Amino acid sequence: MQRTSVKPAIGVIAGPPHSAKTARIIQAFRQGVEAGEEVVLILPTAQAARSLRTELLLDGTFNFLGGPRILTFVQFAEQVLEHHAPEIQPIEPMMQDELLARVIAELAAAGKMTYHARVLNFRGFVRAVRTFLMELKRAEIAPEQFRGFAARKGASNKDRELSAVYSRYQEMLQDLGLYDAEGRFWRAKLLVSEDKLGPFARLRRVFLDGFYDFTPTQLGLIEVLGRRGVKLTMSLPLEENSSRRELFESAEATLEKLRERFEPTVELLGAKELMEPALAWLSTHLFQSGRTSGAPEPSTIQLIETPGT
């Protein structure tokens, strides 16, 4: 697979609601499958992926191919891991807490948890530590990076102790052949960077639809795919010259993140005209701050008032 050291390209189909972004993504996905290309469509949730997969299978287009590859990030990463590292298994949250409790007890017995000594036995402490470590992983901060941060001049004992927990926890995961929910993206990203894509070895295009934002680990996985010559296309909810900019702040921030890692080509679509003018007006003014006026008279909208329950 072709590799590149420059920022990978990504096509962004942007627009407000009713601008047919999803329709464009699905159409391009269909065309890729029908042309015999190895393509994948990634959606935010398993339910969304399952619904669209069923819809496309029922129309008969993909039956002879055994079904289109419509997945979530988790499903994509797990398929890569199952192919190249079947000996590594996911850790369940309960077992994850037990492992962290063992790590904390081990460090406390060695006198390395003095800052947290008063809260070690508090209910919820282990879970709080797990939440903190998973945030580090989502931000792509590895144990050795956090160790360097904790070793700097002026760092607190709290940071040094949490760094020790993080490092030992990761060591035990590796010794036991396990990975946590956030770690699977790291592992999958590493495998893809080594051209180990498992069932996606011939992958040529990846489509992403329905996302407002991505975690750093998700962006990292997309980036290594792009650096290996995979063509990337995604949708993004944006509205040009919008009076409701607060509704699109998350998507605009995502576009800025994309510019840090990719060379995006943005195609901005306009909203399709709805059949009912009153619904079109409502769609663009519903969450607008301040008073609004000029709404057209609804001709087909009926409000039914009922008592509360």
MIVEXZA-981465 format. One record per atom (N, C-alpha, C): residue number from 1; residue in one letter; y negated, x negated, z. Coordinates in steps of 0.05 Angstrom, whole numbers. Example, Ala and Ser with C-alpha at 12.3 -4.5 7.8 and 13.67 -1.06 7.14 Angstrom:
REM residues 2
- 1_a_114_-264_156
- 1_a_90_-246_156
- 1_a_66_-264_156
- 2_s_45_-257_142
- 2_s_21_-273_143
- 2_s_-1_-258_157
END
This chain:
REM residues 309
- 1_m_24_-17_0
- 1_m_0_0_0
- 1_m_-25_-18_0
- 2_q_-45_-10_-16
- 2_q_-69_-26_-18
- 2_q_-85_-27_8
- 3_r_-95_-51_15
- 3_r_-110_-55_39
- 3_r_-139_-62_31
- 4_t_-158_-55_49
- 4_t_-186_-62_44
- 4_t_-199_-69_70
- 5_s_-217_-89_70
- 5_s_-231_-97_94
- 5_s_-258_-84_96
- 6_v_-267_-70_75
- 6_v_-292_-56_76
- 6_v_-288_-28_88
- 7_k_-310_-15_94
- 7_k_-307_12_105
- 7_k_-293_30_85
- 8_p_-273_45_94
- 8_p_-260_63_76
- 8_p_-277_87_69
- 9_a_-273_98_45
- 9_a_-288_122_37
- 9_a_-276_147_49
- 10_i_-293_167_53
- 10_i_-283_193_62
- 10_i_-301_215_49
- 11_g_-289_235_38
- 11_g_-304_257_26
- 11_g_-308_278_47
- 12_v_-332_288_50
- 12_v_-339_308_71
- 12_v_-349_333_56
- 13_i_-334_355_58
- 13_i_-344_380_47
- 13_i_-356_395_70
- 14_a_-383_397_70
- 14_a_-398_408_93
- 14_a_-411_434_85
- 15_g_-416_451_105
- 15_g_-429_476_100
- 15_g_-427_494_124
- 16_p_-443_516_123
- 16_p_-443_535_145
- 16_p_-419_554_143
- 17_p_-416_573_161
- 17_p_-395_593_158
- 17_p_-398_608_131
- 18_h_-375_616_120
- 18_h_-374_631_95
- 18_h_-383_614_71
- 19_s_-380_588_73
- 19_s_-386_571_50
- 19_s_-361_561_35
- 20_a_-338_572_42
- 20_a_-313_566_29
- 20_a_-303_537_32
- 21_k_-310_525_55
- 21_k_-301_497_59
- 21_k_-271_496_61
- 22_t_-259_514_77
- 22_t_-230_514_80
- 22_t_-216_520_53
- 23_a_-227_539_38
- 23_a_-215_546_12
- 23_a_-215_521_-6
- 24_r_-236_505_-6
- 24_r_-238_481_-22
- 24_r_-217_461_-14
- 25_i_-213_458_12
- 25_i_-193_439_23
- 25_i_-165_448_15
- 26_i_-159_473_19
- 26_i_-132_483_12
- 26_i_-127_482_-18
- 27_q_-147_487_-34
- 27_q_-144_486_-63
- 27_q_-137_457_-72
- 28_a_-152_438_-61
- 28_a_-147_410_-67
- 28_a_-119_401_-57
- 29_f_-111_411_-34
- 29_f_-85_405_-23
- 29_f_-63_416_-41
- 30_r_-66_441_-50
- 30_r_-47_453_-68
- 30_r_-45_437_-94
- 31_q_-67_429_-105
- 31_q_-67_414_-130
- 31_q_-52_388_-126
- 32_g_-56_375_-104
- 32_g_-42_350_-99
- 32_g_-12_353_-97
- 33_v_-3_374_-83
- 33_v_25_380_-80
- 33_v_37_387_-107
- 34_e_23_404_-122
- 34_e_34_412_-148
- 34_e_35_389_-168
- 35_a_17_369_-164
- 35_a_18_345_-182
- 35_a_39_325_-173
- 36_g_53_331_-152
- 36_g_74_313_-143
- 36_g_65_291_-125
- 37_e_40_292_-116
- 37_e_30_271_-98
- 37_e_40_275_-70
- 38_e_41_253_-55
- 38_e_48_255_-26
- 38_e_22_261_-11
- 39_v_18_285_-2
- 39_v_-6_293_12
- 39_v_0_306_38
- 40_v_-19_304_57
- 40_v_-17_316_83
- 40_v_-42_331_90
- 41_l_-40_354_102
- 41_l_-63_369_112
- 41_l_-61_370_142
- 42_i_-82_360_156
- 42_i_-82_359_185
- 42_i_-101_380_196
- 43_l_-91_397_214
- 43_l_-106_418_227
- 43_l_-108_414_257
- 44_p_-127_427_271
- 44_p_-131_421_299
- 44_p_-108_430_318
- 45_t_-95_452_311
- 45_t_-75_463_329
- 45_t_-49_469_315
- 46_a_-27_469_331
- 46_a_-1_475_320
- 46_a_0_503_310
- 47_q_-13_522_323
- 47_q_-13_550_314
- 47_q_-27_552_286
- 48_a_-49_538_282
- 48_a_-63_539_257
- 48_a_-45_527_235
- 49_a_-32_505_241
- 49_a_-15_492_222
- 49_a_9_510_215
- 50_r_21_523_235
- 50_r_44_540_231
- 50_r_36_564_213
- 51_s_13_576_219
- 51_s_4_600_204
- 51_s_-1_593_175
- 52_l_-15_571_170
- 52_l_-21_564_142
- 52_l_5_556_127
- 53_r_23_542_141
- 53_r_48_534_129
- 53_r_64_558_121
- 54_t_65_578_138
- 54_t_79_603_132
- 54_t_66_617_108
- 55_e_39_619_109
- 55_e_25_632_87
- 55_e_31_620_60
- 56_l_31_593_58
- 56_l_35_580_33
- 56_l_64_581_24
- 57_l_82_581_43
- 57_l_110_584_36
- 57_l_117_612_26
- 58_l_104_632_38
- 58_l_110_660_30
- 58_l_100_666_2
- 59_d_79_651_-7
- 59_d_70_657_-35
- 59_d_87_644_-56
- 60_g_108_629_-47
- 60_g_127_618_-65
- 60_g_120_592_-79
- 61_t_96_582_-75
- 61_t_87_559_-89
- 61_t_102_534_-81
- 62_f_109_531_-55
- 62_f_120_506_-46
- 62_f_150_507_-38
- 63_n_163_530_-44
- 63_n_190_533_-35
- 63_n_208_511_-46
- 64_f_204_503_-71
- 64_f_222_484_-83
- 64_f_218_456_-73
- 65_l_196_452_-58
- 65_l_190_425_-47
- 65_l_199_423_-18
- 66_g_210_445_-7
- 66_g_219_444_20
- 66_g_196_449_40
- 67_g_173_458_31
- 67_g_151_464_49
- 67_g_130_442_49
- 68_p_105_450_49
- 68_p_83_431_49
- 68_p_80_417_76
- 69_r_69_393_77
- 69_r_65_378_102
- 69_r_38_386_113
- 70_i_38_406_130
- 70_i_14_415_144
- 70_i_19_410_174
- 71_l_4_392_186
- 71_l_11_382_212
- 71_l_-14_380_230
- 72_t_-9_375_255
- 72_t_-31_367_274
- 72_t_-31_336_276
- 73_f_-51_325_288
- 73_f_-51_296_293
- 73_f_-27_288_310
- 74_v_-20_304_330
- 74_v_3_297_347
- 74_v_28_297_331
- 75_q_33_317_314
- 75_q_57_318_298
- 75_q_59_294_278
- 76_f_36_287_266
- 76_f_35_264_248
- 76_f_43_239_263
- 77_a_30_234_286
- 77_a_36_209_301
- 77_a_65_209_310
- 78_e_75_231_320
- 78_e_102_232_330
- 78_e_123_227_308
- 79_q_118_237_284
- 79_q_136_232_262
- 79_q_137_202_255
- 80_v_114_189_255
- 80_v_114_160_251
- 80_v_129_145_272
- 81_l_125_153_298
- 81_l_138_140_320
- 81_l_168_145_319
- 82_e_177_169_313
- 82_e_205_176_313
- 82_e_220_159_292
- 83_h_206_153_270
- 83_h_219_138_248
- 83_h_220_108_255
- 84_h_199_96_265
- 84_h_198_67_269
- 84_h_204_58_298
- 85_a_201_76_317
- 85_a_206_68_345
- 85_a_221_91_359
- 86_p_245_98_350
- 86_p_259_121_362
- 86_p_267_116_391
- 87_e_268_90_398
- 87_e_275_83_426
- 87_e_253_89_446
- 88_i_229_93_436
- 88_i_206_99_454
- 88_i_203_129_455
- 89_q_202_140_479
- 89_q_201_169_483
- 89_q_176_177_498
- 90_p_166_201_493
- 90_p_142_211_508
- 90_p_149_216_537
- 91_i_129_211_554
- 91_i_132_216_583
- 91_i_120_243_590
- 92_e_134_258_606
- 92_e_123_284_614
- 92_e_102_280_636
- 93_p_82_299_637
- 93_p_61_296_657
- 93_p_70_292_686
- 94_m_92_307_694
- 94_m_102_304_721
- 94_m_113_276_726
- 95_m_128_266_706
- 95_m_139_239_709
- 95_m_116_218_708
- 96_q_95_224_692
- 96_q_72_207_691
- 96_q_59_204_718
- 97_d_56_226_732
- 97_d_45_225_759
- 97_d_62_210_778
- 98_e_89_213_776
- 98_e_107_199_793
- 98_e_105_169_788
- 99_l_103_161_762
- 99_l_100_133_756
- 99_l_74_121_767
- 100_l_52_136_764
- 100_l_27_127_775
- 100_l_28_124_805
- 101_a_41_144_818
- 101_a_43_143_847
- 101_a_59_118_856
- 102_r_79_111_840
- 102_r_95_87_846
- 102_r_78_62_843
- 103_v_62_61_822
- 103_v_44_38_817
- 103_v_24_35_839
- 104_i_11_57_847
- 104_i_-9_57_868
- 104_i_4_48_895
- 105_a_27_58_901
- 105_a_41_50_926
- 105_a_48_20_926
- 106_e_57_10_903
- 106_e_64_-18_900
- 106_e_39_-36_904
- 107_l_17_-28_892
- 107_l_-8_-44_896
- 107_l_-19_-42_924
- 108_a_-17_-18_936
- 108_a_-26_-14_963
- 108_a_-10_-31_983
- 109_a_16_-33_978
- 109_a_33_-49_996
- 109_a_27_-79_994
- 110_a_16_-86_970
- 110_a_8_-114_966
- 110_a_-21_-119_975
- 111_g_-33_-99_987
- 111_g_-61_-102_997
- 111_g_-82_-103_975
- 112_k_-76_-90_952
- 112_k_-94_-90_929
- 112_k_-108_-63_924
- 113_m_-107_-45_944
- 113_m_-120_-19_941
- 113_m_-138_-13_965
- 114_t_-151_-34_976
- 114_t_-167_-30_1000
- 114_t_-191_-11_996
- 115_y_-204_-12_973
- 115_y_-227_5_968
- 115_y_-219_35_970
- 116_h_-195_41_959
- 116_h_-186_69_958
- 116_h_-168_76_982
- 117_a_-166_59_1002
- 117_a_-147_63_1024
- 117_a_-150_90_1037
- 118_r_-175_100_1040
- 118_r_-179_126_1054
- 118_r_-169_150_1038
- 119_v_-167_147_1012
- 119_v_-160_171_996
- 119_v_-133_168_983
- 120_l_-118_147_989
- 120_l_-92_143_976
- 120_l_-73_166_980
- 121_n_-74_179_1003
- 121_n_-55_200_1010
- 121_n_-67_228_1005
- 122_f_-91_229_994
- 122_f_-103_255_988
- 122_f_-88_269_965
- 123_r_-84_295_968
- 123_r_-73_310_946
- 123_r_-93_309_922
- 124_g_-84_303_899
- 124_g_-101_303_876
- 124_g_-110_275_868
- 125_f_-106_255_886
- 125_f_-116_228_879
- 125_f_-101_217_855
- 126_v_-75_220_854
- 126_v_-60_209_831
- 126_v_-69_223_806
- 127_r_-73_249_807
- 127_r_-81_264_783
- 127_r_-109_255_774
- 128_a_-127_249_793
- 128_a_-153_240_786
- 128_a_-152_213_773
- 129_v_-134_195_782
- 129_v_-131_169_770
- 129_v_-120_172_742
- 130_r_-100_190_739
- 130_r_-89_195_712
- 130_r_-110_205_692
- 131_t_-127_223_702
- 131_t_-149_233_684
- 131_t_-167_211_676
- 132_f_-174_193_695
- 132_f_-191_170_688
- 132_f_-178_152_668
- 133_l_-153_145_672
- 133_l_-139_127_654
- 133_l_-137_139_626
- 134_m_-132_166_624
- 134_m_-129_178_598
- 134_m_-156_179_584
- 135_e_-178_181_599
- 135_e_-205_179_586
- 135_e_-209_152_574
- 136_l_-200_131_589
- 136_l_-202_104_578
- 136_l_-186_101_552
- 137_k_-162_113_552
- 137_k_-146_111_528
- 137_k_-158_126_504
- 138_r_-169_150_510
- 138_r_-182_165_489
- 138_r_-205_151_477
- 139_a_-218_134_494
- 139_a_-241_118_484
- 139_a_-232_92_472
- 140_e_-206_88_469
- 140_e_-194_64_458
- 140_e_-202_39_474
- 141_i_-202_41_501
- 141_i_-206_19_518
- 141_i_-179_10_530
- 142_a_-169_-12_520
- 142_a_-143_-22_528
- 142_a_-144_-34_556
- 143_p_-121_-37_570
- 143_p_-121_-49_597
- 143_p_-135_-76_598
- 144_e_-130_-93_578
- 144_e_-142_-120_579
- 144_e_-173_-118_576
- 145_q_-182_-98_560
- 145_q_-211_-95_558
- 145_q_-224_-86_584
- 146_f_-211_-67_597
- 146_f_-221_-57_622
- 146_f_-219_-79_644
- 147_r_-198_-95_642
- 147_r_-196_-117_661
- 147_r_-219_-137_658
- 148_g_-227_-142_633
- 148_g_-250_-159_629
- 148_g_-276_-147_640
- 149_f_-279_-121_636
- 149_f_-302_-107_648
- 149_f_-302_-109_678
- 150_a_-279_-105_690
- 150_a_-277_-105_719
- 150_a_-280_-133_731
- 151_a_-275_-154_715
- 151_a_-277_-181_725
- 151_a_-306_-192_722
- 152_r_-323_-178_709
- 152_r_-350_-188_705
- 152_r_-365_-189_732
- 153_k_-386_-205_732
- 153_k_-402_-208_756
- 153_k_-416_-182_763
- 154_g_-414_-174_788
- 154_g_-427_-149_796
- 154_g_-409_-124_795
- 155_a_-385_-127_784
- 155_a_-367_-104_783
- 155_a_-358_-97_811
- 156_s_-352_-72_815
- 156_s_-344_-62_841
- 156_s_-314_-66_847
- 157_n_-307_-65_872
- 157_n_-279_-66_879
- 157_n_-264_-42_868
- 158_k_-278_-20_866
- 158_k_-266_4_855
- 158_k_-256_-1_826
- 159_d_-273_-13_810
- 159_d_-266_-19_782
- 159_d_-242_-39_781
- 160_r_-243_-59_799
- 160_r_-221_-79_799
- 160_r_-195_-66_806
- 161_e_-195_-48_826
- 161_e_-170_-35_834
- 161_e_-160_-17_812
- 162_l_-178_-2_800
- 162_l_-169_16_778
- 162_l_-159_0_754
- 163_s_-170_-23_750
- 163_s_-161_-41_728
- 163_s_-132_-50_734
- 164_a_-127_-57_759
- 164_a_-100_-65_767
- 164_a_-80_-42_763
- 165_v_-88_-18_770
- 165_v_-71_5_766
- 165_v_-65_9_737
- 166_y_-86_8_720
- 166_y_-83_12_691
- 166_y_-64_-8_679
- 167_s_-68_-34_686
- 167_s_-51_-55_674
- 167_s_-22_-52_682
- 168_r_-17_-46_708
- 168_r_10_-44_718
- 168_r_23_-19_706
- 169_y_8_3_705
- 169_y_19_28_693
- 169_y_28_23_664
- 170_q_11_10_649
- 170_q_18_5_621
- 170_q_42_-13_618
- 171_e_44_-33_636
- 171_e_68_-51_636
- 171_e_93_-35_642
- 172_m_92_-16_661
- 172_m_116_-1_668
- 172_m_123_18_645
- 173_l_104_30_632
- 173_l_110_47_609
- 173_l_125_31_588
- 174_q_116_7_582
- 174_q_130_-10_562
- 174_q_157_-18_571
- 175_d_160_-25_597
- 175_d_187_-32_607
- 175_d_207_-9_605
- 176_l_197_15_609
- 176_l_214_38_609
- 176_l_218_50_581
- 177_g_203_40_561
- 177_g_205_50_534
- 177_g_193_78_532
- 178_l_170_82_544
- 178_l_156_107_544
- 178_l_128_105_534
- 179_y_117_127_525
- 179_y_88_128_517
- 179_y_77_154_527
- 180_d_51_154_535
- 180_d_38_178_544
- 180_d_24_192_520
- 181_a_13_215_525
- 181_a_1_231_503
- 181_a_-20_216_488
- 182_e_-37_201_502
- 182_e_-58_186_489
- 182_e_-48_161_476
- 183_g_-27_149_488
- 183_g_-16_125_477
- 183_g_-2_128_451
- 184_r_7_152_445
- 184_r_22_156_419
- 184_r_4_150_395
- 185_f_-23_156_398
- 185_f_-41_151_376
- 185_f_-45_121_373
- 186_w_-47_107_395
- 186_w_-49_78_394
- 186_w_-25_66_379
- 187_r_-2_74_388
- 187_r_23_63_376
- 187_r_25_70_346
- 188_a_19_95_340
- 188_a_20_104_312
- 188_a_0_88_295
- 189_k_-24_84_306
- 189_k_-45_69_292
- 189_k_-35_41_286
- 190_l_-23_28_306
- 190_l_-13_1_303
- 190_l_9_0_281
- 191_l_27_19_281
- 191_l_48_20_261
- 191_l_36_24_233
- 192_v_17_42_230
- 192_v_5_47_204
- 192_v_-10_23_195
- 193_s_-23_8_213
- 193_s_-37_-16_205
- 193_s_-18_-37_195
- 194_e_7_-35_202
- 194_e_28_-54_192
- 194_e_43_-42_169
- 195_d_32_-21_156
- 195_d_44_-8_133
- 195_d_71_5_141
- 196_k_74_13_165
- 196_k_98_27_174
- 196_k_90_57_179
- 197_l_93_72_157
- 197_l_85_100_158
- 197_l_108_119_160
- 198_g_133_108_161
- 198_g_156_125_164
- 198_g_159_145_142
- 199_p_160_171_148
- 199_p_164_191_127
- 199_p_139_194_109
- 200_f_118_180_115
- 200_f_93_182_99
- 200_f_89_156_83
- 201_a_110_142_77
- 201_a_108_116_63
- 201_a_94_118_37
- 202_r_96_141_23
- 202_r_84_144_-3
- 202_r_58_160_-2
- 203_l_47_162_22
- 203_l_23_179_26
- 203_l_0_170_9
- 204_r_-13_189_-5
- 204_r_-36_183_-22
- 204_r_-61_197_-14
- 205_r_-59_221_-2
- 205_r_-83_236_6
- 205_r_-78_250_33
- 206_v_-100_250_49
- 206_v_-100_265_74
- 206_v_-124_283_74
- 207_f_-119_309_80
- 207_f_-140_328_83
- 207_f_-142_337_112
- 208_l_-166_341_122
- 208_l_-171_350_149
- 208_l_-189_374_149
- 209_d_-181_395_163
- 209_d_-197_420_162
- 209_d_-198_432_190
- 210_g_-221_443_197
- 210_g_-224_458_222
- 210_g_-233_441_246
- 211_f_-241_416_241
- 211_f_-250_399_263
- 211_f_-281_398_265
- 212_y_-290_400_290
- 212_y_-318_395_296
- 212_y_-322_366_305
- 213_d_-302_355_317
- 213_d_-304_329_330
- 213_d_-276_315_329
- 214_f_-276_289_333
- 214_f_-252_274_335
- 214_f_-253_255_359
- 215_t_-230_250_372
- 215_t_-230_229_393
- 215_t_-230_202_379
- 216_p_-238_181_393
- 216_p_-238_154_381
- 216_p_-210_146_371
- 217_t_-189_155_385
- 217_t_-162_148_376
- 217_t_-155_162_350
- 218_q_-164_187_347
- 218_q_-159_202_322
- 218_q_-174_188_299
- 219_l_-200_182_305
- 219_l_-216_168_284
- 219_l_-203_141_277
- 220_g_-192_127_296
- 220_g_-179_102_291
- 220_g_-155_105_272
- 221_l_-139_126_277
- 221_l_-116_131_260
- 221_l_-125_138_232
- 222_i_-146_155_229
- 222_i_-156_162_202
- 222_i_-166_136_188
- 223_e_-180_119_203
- 223_e_-191_95_192
- 223_e_-170_77_180
- 224_v_-148_72_195
- 224_v_-128_53_185
- 224_v_-114_65_161
- 225_l_-112_92_159
- 225_l_-101_104_135
- 225_l_-119_99_112
- 226_g_-145_103_116
- 226_g_-165_97_94
- 226_g_-164_69_85
- 227_r_-161_50_104
- 227_r_-161_21_97
- 227_r_-136_14_81
- 228_r_-116_31_81
- 228_r_-91_27_66
- 228_r_-91_42_40
- 229_g_-115_51_31
- 229_g_-117_63_5
- 229_g_-112_93_4
- 230_v_-108_105_27
- 230_v_-104_134_28
- 230_v_-131_148_24
- 231_k_-132_167_5
- 231_k_-157_181_0
- 231_k_-161_203_21
- 232_l_-184_203_33
- 232_l_-190_221_56
- 232_l_-210_242_48
- 233_t_-205_267_55
- 233_t_-223_289_50
- 233_t_-223_308_74
- 234_m_-246_316_84
- 234_m_-247_333_107
- 234_m_-270_354_103
- 235_s_-268_375_119
- 235_s_-289_395_120
- 235_s_-305_391_146
- 236_l_-330_400_147
- 236_l_-346_397_171
- 236_l_-367_419_171
- 237_p_-370_434_193
- 237_p_-389_456_194
- 237_p_-417_445_198
- 238_l_-434_447_177
- 238_l_-461_438_179
- 238_l_-479_458_163
- 239_e_-504_460_171
- 239_e_-522_478_158
- 239_e_-549_463_153
- 240_e_-557_462_128
- 240_e_-581_447_120
- 240_e_-606_463_129
- 241_n_-625_448_140
- 241_n_-651_460_149
- 241_n_-646_485_166
- 242_s_-628_482_185
- 242_s_-620_505_201
- 242_s_-640_509_224
- 243_s_-645_535_230
- 243_s_-661_542_254
- 243_s_-643_544_278
- 244_r_-617_539_275
- 244_r_-598_540_297
- 244_r_-584_513_300
- 245_r_-600_492_300
- 245_r_-589_465_300
- 245_r_-571_460_324
- 246_e_-576_474_347
- 246_e_-559_469_370
- 246_e_-530_477_365
- 247_l_-525_495_346
- 247_l_-498_503_340
- 247_l_-483_482_325
- 248_f_-497_464_312
- 248_f_-484_444_295
- 248_f_-488_415_305
- 249_e_-497_413_331
- 249_e_-502_386_342
- 249_e_-476_370_343
- 250_s_-454_383_351
- 250_s_-429_369_353
- 250_s_-420_358_326
- 251_a_-422_375_305
- 251_a_-414_366_278
- 251_a_-433_344_268
- 252_e_-459_346_274
- 252_e_-477_325_265
- 252_e_-471_299_279
- 253_a_-464_300_304
- 253_a_-456_276_319
- 253_a_-430_264_306
- 254_t_-412_282_298
- 254_t_-387_272_285
- 254_t_-394_258_259
- 255_l_-413_269_244
- 255_l_-420_256_219
- 255_l_-431_228_224
- 256_e_-446_225_245
- 256_e_-457_198_252
- 256_e_-434_179_260
- 257_k_-414_189_275
- 257_k_-391_173_281
- 257_k_-376_165_256
- 258_l_-374_183_237
- 258_l_-360_176_212
- 258_l_-375_154_197
- 259_r_-401_155_198
- 259_r_-417_134_184
- 259_r_-413_106_197
- 260_e_-406_105_222
- 260_e_-400_80_235
- 260_e_-375_67_225
- 261_r_-355_83_217
- 261_r_-329_73_210
- 261_r_-323_75_180
- 262_f_-336_94_166
- 262_f_-330_101_139
- 262_f_-355_100_121
- 263_e_-350_103_95
- 263_e_-372_108_76
- 263_e_-369_137_67
- 264_p_-381_156_81
- 264_p_-377_184_74
- 264_p_-394_193_49
- 265_t_-381_209_33
- 265_t_-395_223_11
- 265_t_-396_252_19
- 266_v_-420_263_24
- 266_v_-423_290_35
- 266_v_-431_309_12
- 267_e_-415_330_10
- 267_e_-422_352_-9
- 267_e_-429_376_9
- 268_l_-454_384_8
- 268_l_-464_406_24
- 268_l_-463_432_9
- 269_l_-447_451_19
- 269_l_-444_477_7
- 269_l_-463_497_19
- 270_g_-470_517_4
- 270_g_-486_539_15
- 270_g_-468_562_23
- 271_a_-478_580_40
- 271_a_-462_603_49
- 271_a_-458_622_26
- 272_k_-434_633_24
- 272_k_-429_653_4
- 272_k_-442_679_13
- 273_e_-452_694_-6
- 273_e_-465_719_0
- 273_e_-445_740_8
- 274_l_-448_752_32
- 274_l_-430_772_41
- 274_l_-436_799_27
- 275_m_-417_816_25
- 275_m_-421_842_12
- 275_m_-441_859_28
- 276_e_-441_858_53
- 276_e_-459_874_70
- 276_e_-483_856_79
- 277_p_-507_862_69
- 277_p_-530_845_76
- 277_p_-535_844_106
- 278_a_-530_866_121
- 278_a_-534_865_149
- 278_a_-516_846_163
- 279_l_-491_843_153
- 279_l_-472_824_165
- 279_l_-481_795_159
- 280_a_-492_791_135
- 280_a_-502_765_127
- 280_a_-525_757_146
- 281_w_-543_776_151
- 281_w_-566_770_168
- 281_w_-556_764_197
- 282_l_-536_780_206
- 282_l_-525_776_233
- 282_l_-512_749_235
- 283_s_-498_740_214
- 283_s_-484_715_215
- 283_s_-504_691_219
- 284_t_-528_693_207
- 284_t_-547_671_208
- 284_t_-566_673_232
- 285_h_-567_697_245
- 285_h_-587_700_267
- 285_h_-574_705_294
- 286_l_-548_708_295
- 286_l_-535_717_320
- 286_l_-542_699_344
- 287_f_-541_673_340
- 287_f_-546_654_363
- 287_f_-572_640_361
- 288_q_-590_650_344
- 288_q_-616_638_341
- 288_q_-633_644_365
- 289_s_-647_623_376
- 289_s_-663_627_399
- 289_s_-689_640_391
- 290_g_-701_655_410
- 290_g_-726_669_405
- 290_g_-722_696_393
- 291_r_-743_711_389
- 291_r_-741_738_378
- 291_r_-740_735_347
- 292_t_-724_753_335
- 292_t_-722_754_306
- 292_t_-729_781_296
- 293_s_-736_782_271
- 293_s_-744_807_258
- 293_s_-735_807_229
- 294_g_-737_829_216
- 294_g_-731_831_188
- 294_g_-702_837_181
- 295_a_-687_847_201
- 295_a_-659_853_196
- 295_a_-657_877_177
- 296_p_-640_875_156
- 296_p_-637_898_138
- 296_p_-622_921_152
- 297_e_-627_945_142
- 297_e_-614_968_154
- 297_e_-584_968_147
- 298_p_-567_969_168
- 298_p_-538_969_162
- 298_p_-529_995_150
- 299_s_-514_993_129
- 299_s_-504_1017_115
- 299_s_-475_1023_120
- 300_t_-460_1002_128
- 300_t_-431_1006_132
- 300_t_-422_998_160
- 301_i_-441_992_178
- 301_i_-433_983_205
- 301_i_-436_1007_224
- 302_q_-415_1012_239
- 302_q_-415_1034_258
- 302_q_-409_1022_286
- 303_l_-427_1028_305
- 303_l_-423_1019_333
- 303_l_-411_1042_349
- 304_i_-390_1037_363
- 304_i_-376_1057_379
- 304_i_-380_1049_408
- 305_e_-393_1066_424
- 305_e_-398_1060_452
- 305_e_-376_1073_469
- 306_t_-364_1057_487
- 306_t_-343_1067_504
- 306_t_-349_1058_532
- 307_p_-339_1073_552
- 307_p_-343_1064_580
- 307_p_-327_1039_586
- 308_g_-337_1023_605
- 308_g_-323_998_612
- 308_g_-298_1004_627
- 309_t_-280_984_628
- 309_t_-255_988_643
- 309_t_-254_968_666
END
